[in-house]
């Protein structure tokens, strides 16, 4: 995971406003699965 702060703006009250961007890089050698694996999850609201 890599964090970036984007759209940084200095405000009149000496604070900074920004948006956070997170990027994940898939490393197949460190994973138990592949990007082609099918993932099935349940919707607990519907149950």
C-alpha positions as CSV (number, residue, x, y, z in Angstrom):
1,X,0.0,0.0,0.0
2,X,1.2,3.5,-0.9
3,X,-0.4,6.6,0.5
4,X,-0.4,9.9,-1.4
5,X,-1.8,13.3,-0.4
6,X,-3.3,15.0,-3.4
7,X,-5.1,18.4,-4.0
8,X,-3.3,20.0,-1.1
9,X,-4.6,23.5,-0.3
10,X,-3.4,25.9,2.4
11,X,-6.4,27.6,4.1
12,X,-6.6,31.1,5.5
13,X,-6.7,29.8,9.1
14,X,-3.2,28.1,8.6
15,X,-4.5,24.6,8.1
16,X,-4.1,22.4,5.1
17,X,-6.8,20.5,3.3
18,X,-6.0,17.4,1.2
19,X,-7.4,14.2,-0.3
20,X,-5.9,10.9,0.4
21,X,-5.1,8.5,-2.4
22,X,-4.2,4.9,-1.7
23,X,-2.6,2.5,-4.2
24,X,-2.2,-1.2,-3.8
25,X,0.2,-3.2,-6.0
26,X,-0.5,-6.9,-6.4
27,X,2.5,-9.2,-5.9
28,X,1.7,-12.7,-7.1
29,X,4.7,-14.1,-5.4
30,X,3.4,-13.0,-2.0
31,X,-0.2,-14.1,-2.6
32,X,-2.1,-17.3,-2.1
33,X,-4.3,-16.7,-5.1
34,X,-4.2,-15.0,-8.5
35,X,-6.0,-12.1,-10.0
36,X,-8.2,-14.5,-12.0
37,X,-9.6,-16.2,-8.8
38,X,-13.4,-15.9,-8.4
39,X,-14.5,-14.3,-5.2
40,X,-17.9,-14.9,-3.7
41,X,-19.2,-13.0,-0.7
42,X,-22.6,-12.8,1.1
43,X,-24.7,-9.7,1.5
44,X,-25.7,-9.8,5.3
45,X,-28.5,-7.3,4.8
46,X,-30.2,-9.7,2.4
47,X,-29.9,-12.7,4.7
